[in-house]
Amino acid sequence: MSTLQLLEDLYARKVTFSDSELLRYREFAEQVVLTLLQEVQKQRRDGDPVIESKPIGTGSAFEGVKVKPELEFDFMVPIQTNVQQIVFCDTDPHVPSRFGIVKTQQKSQLQSKSTWKKDEDFETKFCTDARGYGFLLSADKIRKWFQSLSDRTLSALEKHFPGSTFRFQQHDPARNLLVIKDGKELNIDIVPAIAYGNAFLVAKQCSSEINLPNEATWRLSFSTSERDFFEKMKRVLPCNSCHLKCLQILKYLRENDDQLRPSSHFTHGLRSYYLKTALFHLVMESSPQAWAAGCLEQRLREMIKYLIDRLGEGNIPHIFLGNQRHLRNPQWRLGVPLKFFRHTEANLLEYVSKTTMEQARLRLVQIRDNLDGILHQHLQ
């Protein structure tokens, strides 16, 4: 059996969900989150941030690249509050790359009766006081507030969806809702976010040592533009192109490599997001015909080579942040505010240890050099 046949066999047997199965569970997850948000509105108090009632589906289940077996669905929930200014690293070097800080109105401008304690004001409940900055909206406090509201919706969810069971667990930065439906486990991640043009700030703080309170930092997300990237590829690449299949197979190899090597740094050290980023870069750099259906093996090997080379250099450039290619060629801008392309180039491996990068690189070299053998092991 040729390598291409092995890849096609793995894809059909192990990697992809049927469209109907994934759609059925995705629609159910959407209904669950809509119901949760309806119930959360009843718990919200005057003066609290406004929680939008329509969630935004993000990630692989909404991009067409979900991989078996986990049924995981990610949602952002936009919130609106008294934002005075959002600051990024292009204007303040103390703000870490890929994050932003949110300045709020001053105490004299805003008072609230909302509460963990009666009469506790907005700044105390939702902000942190950063010297030289005034009050900054706290990602940690917003996340905990949203979690406390969500915790109170369990009985309503069970009543609304009889036969299904629900429980929450923390899965930073999201509130992870575990649902059992028809004997299947669904993982639904829900994270509050603040819109900034077509980008978002999600309530996940920077964990590195910085010159700001960590809780004041909000992670930048371009998840809606990334979802649009997949839609654009459908229009630009040939019919039945191999780009989705290529990414899904590589994701499967990553997620299951620890079954072949329990200590795999490919599985445990590299995020699936890096693979998606590799695909985006390669699609922008190659001709559409390079992704024709019969080119699956070549493109998969090219993605593996890209990751090996980038891990060796210690740098995977962000697809948008600091990518000035988008200033010269608007084809792939996808609504991202132009200011982000002018940032210093963001490196996704910035906080990954050299040991992890090298071990992951060496494992990818082994997979590249023994691809057929690896595929046979997964097909057993």
N, C-alpha and C positions, 0 to 999 in steps of 0.2 A: 504494500500500500504506500503510495507516495505521501510526502509531507502534506501536500495540499489536501489529499483525501483524509489524512489523519485529522487535520484541522477542521475540515467540514464535519467529520464524524463526531469529534469532540463537541463542536458547537451544537449540533443537533441533539446529541444525547445528554450532555452535561451542563451546557452553558445557558441556553436561552429559555425563557418562559414562552408559552404560547401567548399570542396577543390577547386572546379572550380571557385567559386566567389572570394575567397581570392587570388587564383593564378592570375586571370584576373586583379585585381586591383594592386597586387604586381608587376606584369610585367609592367603595365602602369606606376607605380611609378618609377620603375627602368629606364624606357625610359625617363621620365621627368628629372630625375637627370642626366642621361647621356647627355641629350641635354643641360641642364643647365651648366654642366662642359665644354662642347664644347664651349659654348658662353663665359664662364668665361675665358677660355684660350685667347680669343681675347682681353679681358680687361686687362689681366696681363701684367705688364711691366718688362723689363729687370732688373735683380737684385732682383726681388721679389721672394719669395719662389716658388718652382715648385709645381704645383697642378696636382696630378695624374688624369688621365681621367677616371679611372674605380673606382666607389665607392664600398664600402663594406657594404652589407646589414647586419644589426644586430637586436637584439631584438626579440620579440615574433613572429612577422610576418615571420621571417626567421628561427625560432626555432620550429615552428609547434604548438605553444601554444597561438595563438591570440584568444582573447575573444570578442564577440559581445558587443556593436554595432560599436564601433569606428574603422575606417579604418586608422590606424596609421602605418607609415613605417619609420624606422630609418636607417640612412646611415652615415658611417664615410667616409671622403674624406682624404686620406693620402696626406701629403705635405712633400716636401724635402727642406731642407735649410742648412745653414752652421753651422751644429752642431759640437761643439768641444767635449762635454761630457754631458751625462745625469746622474744626481745624484739622489739617493733615500735615504730613511731614514737609510738604513743599513750602509751607509758610512758617513752620515751627519745627526746628530740628530735634526738639525733645519728644515729639510725637513719633512713635516707632512706625517704620514702614509697614504698610498693609493694615494700619489701624487709624482711627480718628478719635478726637475728643469732642464732646458736646457741651458747649457753654450754655447755661440756662439764665433766665431772667433773675434779677437780684431779688432778695427777700422783700425789699420794700415794694417791689412791683407785684408780688404774688404771695397770697396766703391761701392756705387750704385747711379745711376741716377734716380732710381725709386722714386716715389712720391706723396705724398699728396701735398708737396711743391717741386718745381723744385730744384734739387740738394740736397734734404734732404737725409742724409745717412741712411744706413740700420739700424744702432743702434737706431737712433731717431724714425724711423718709426715702427720698429718691436720689440724693446727691452726695458728693464728697467735696469737702472744702480743700482746694489745692492752692497753696500759696502762690500768689502772682497771677492766678487764673480766676479766682473767685469760685463760685459753685459750678462743678462739672457733674453732668448726669452720670450716675454710677451704673455700669453694666451689671455689676453684682447685685445691687439692690433692686434694679428693674427685673432681673431674672428671678430673684427670690419672691418678689411681689407677684409676678405672673404665675409662678409655681404655686404660691399659696392660694390664688384664685382657682387655678386648675384643679388643685386637690379637692376642692369642694364640689366638683362636678361628677364624681364617680357614680353616685346613686342615680343621678339623672341620665347618665350614659347607659347604665345597665337597664334602666326603665325604658329608654328609647330604643335600645337594641337588644331585645330579649333573646336569650340563648348565647349571647357573647359575654365574656368576662373582661374586666378592665382593672389594671393597676398601674401606678406610676413608679418610675425610678429615675434618679438623676443621671443624666448623660450629657455632661457639659459640652456646649453651652445650651443644649436643648433640654426640654422636658420630655423624657422618653415615656410614651404610653404603650404598655404591653397589652395586646388584645388577643384573646383566643376566640377565633371564629371558625366554626365547622372543623374543629380539631387542628386548625393551623394557627401558628403564632405570627402576629403582625407587630412590627416595631414602628411606632409613629413618633417622629421627632418634631417637636414644636418649639420654635425659638422666636422671641420678640425681636423686632428690627425697626430701624428708623430709615426712611427713604431719603436718598440724596440723589436727585435726578433719577437716572436709571440704575443707580447703584444703591447698596444698602449698608448700614452699619448694624451688625448683629451683636447681641448681648453676650459676647465672649471676650474676655479681657486678655491682654498680653501677659504672658507668664514670665517673661524675661525681666532682668533688673533694668529699670529705666528711671528717669528723673521726674516721673509723674506717679501719682497713685495708680497702681495697676488696675484697680477697679474702675478708673475713669476712662480706660481705653476700650474702644469698641472695634471689633474686627470688620474690615471692609469685605463686602461680598458682592460679586458680580454674577450671582447665580442666574438671574433672569437673562442677562446678556449671554451667558454660557449656554443656556437653554436655546436662545435664539441662534447661537452659533450652529447648533445641531440642525435647526430648521434651515439655516442658510446653506449648510452643506448638502442637504437634500436637493436644493435647487441648482447648486453649482456643480456637484459631482455627477458622474454618469448614473443612469438608472441601474439599480441593483449593485451599486458600488460596495466595496468591501470595508469601508471605514468603520461602520458600527460593529461589524463582526470582528474586525481586527482588535478594536478596543475591548470588546466583551471577552474575547479569548484571553487577552493579556491580563485583564482583570481577574478572570477565573484562575489563571496560573498563579497570579499573586496571592489571591485569597486562599488558595488551596496548597500552596507550596509547603506550608508547615506540616501537611500530611506526609510529604516525602522527606522533609527535613524539619523536625520540630522547632529548631532554633533559628529558622529562616529569617534573615534580616530583610529579605524581599517581602515577606508577609508582614513582619512585625515592625520593620523600620521605615518602609515607604508607604505613603498614603496613596489611595486610589486616585486622588486629585492629580498627582504627578503624572500618571499615565494619560489622563484626559488632556493635561497640558501638553504632553509630548505629541499627542494626536493633533491638537490645534496648531502647534508650530509646524508640523510636517505638512499638514494640509495647506497651510498658507504658503509654504516654500516650494510646493511641487505642482505639477500640472494636474488638472482634473482627471485626465486619462490614466494617471499613475494609480488611481484608486478603483480601476475597473475590477469587476468581479473576479477575474482570473488572477489578479495580482495579490491575493491575500497573503501568501507566504512571504513574498518580497516585502510587503508593507509591514507585516508583523516583525520580520527580522530588522527592518529599518527602525521601527519603534524601539526594539530591544537595543539596537546599536546606539540610538539617540540617548537612551537612559544610561547605558554604560559610559558613553563619552561624557555626559553631563555630570554623572556621579564622580567620575575621575577629576573633573574640573571643580566640583563642589558648587555647581551653579545650575539651577533650572530657572530660566527667566519666567516671570509672571506673564501670562498671555496678554494682559492689558496694562498693568502698572509699569510705567516707564518704557513701554514698547512703542518707540517712536515710528516704527513702520506704519502704524495706523494713521499718523499725521500725513504721511506721504501717499498712503493708499487707503481710502475710506471704505473699501469693500467690506472689511471685517470690524468696523467700529461698533456697530450694533447698539447704538444709543448710549454708549459709555461717555460720560462727560469728558471733553477734550483735555481738561486739566490733568487727568490721571495719566495720559500718555506722556506728559511732560515731566512726570515725577522721575526721580532717580530710579533706575531699573531695579525692580524688586526680585530678590532671589528666594525661591521657595525652600531652598536647602539651608537658609541662613542659620536656623537653630537646630539643624540635624548634626549629630556628632560625626567626626571624621571616621571613627570606627564603624559606626552604622553605615555610612556611605560606602566605605571600602568593602565591608562584608556583603552589602547588597549588590555592589558592582560585581564582585567575584562570583556571587550566585547567578547573576544574570549572564555572566560569561559562560558559566557551566550550562545554563539552559540554552544559550545560543549554540554552543558547541555540541550539545546532545539533545537537540529539540525533538527529534523523532522518539528517542528513548523516553523523554519526559512525557510526551503525549501518550505513548503506550502505557506508561505507569498510571496516568490519570484515567485511561480508558478501561483498565482492568476491573 
